Amino acid sequence: MDVSLQAMAPKKLFSKKARKEATGEGSSMAPQADMEFDGHPFRSKEHQHRFEAIKSWFFLKEGQVQLREGEYVEFQEEIARRRWTQLVGPMAKYDLEIAMEFYSNACPIEEGVKDKRSWVRGQWVSFDEDDINQFLGHPLVLEEGQRCEFSERRSQALGFHEEAIGQLLCVPGHDLARSVTGRRVRIMRISMTTLTQI
């Protein structure tokens, strides 16, 4: 499990063309008769074709902030209280090829099937909620039937109070960026307070 979850650390950025190819909309996902199927790194020939389609993706390493002792003490205490130490310390190195194998083999090839497993270097690797929680050192412990705070807020009739969130997280005079329909969608870095950026 460690190998694949470490590989999940980087974020991916890719063009519309690469996204079309990776999802099978482009021609690169069409069966290639001259490609011999390698059953060790790939779950199926379709997953091997997906690997070929996404291997041009560009990965960005997770950003990391080093806080000095005594700096933003309340923030550091909150990280400790929530048991997020592992979460806020991304891996310094990762193997790009292993990451590509993970993403390629994690892709479901059957409609409606949600298999939260991938095939990495000849081993099944689960990435469901329980396994991710275990990897992060069990920062979230829920009672039977209890939902996380995010799920609770989403289920409330009023949902998130976007205006209040904007006032709390943005520098004065700034707000969340809006979509063309006027809906608040995200906070641009330039609009964030220093603490929000951290």
Secondary structure, DSSP 4 states (H G I P E B T S, - for coil): -HHHHHHTSSEEE--HHHHHHHTT-SGGGS--TTSPP-TTT-SSHHHHHHHHHHTT-EEEPPP---PPTTSSHHHHHHHHHHT-TTTTS--S---HHHHHHHHHHHS--STT----EEEETTEEEE-SHHHHHHHTTS-----TT---HHHHHHHSSS---HHHHHHHHBPTT---EE-TTS-EEE--GGGB-HHHH-
